[in-house]
């Protein structure tokens, strides 16, 4: 089960990265930031369960920075 969650998290992060590299999505787009936050969050959870501290630090920071970017981006959105 844990391995399936890791693979899902990796696919989400990598898919977002590939889409950004091929100019299908911007690096500050909410969809890109959300995918990074969700994917790296899943990877961080599995790293914590497996006591993989370096991996947890990498993915935990990645998730937090993505969430921060998403919050900043959504706050800048003009009111309708």
Buried (B, 14 or more C-beta within 10 A) or exposed (E): EEEEBBEBBBEBBEEBBEBBEEEEBEEEBBEBBBBBBBBBBBBBBBBBEEEBEEBBEBBBEBBBBBBEBBEEBEEEEEEE
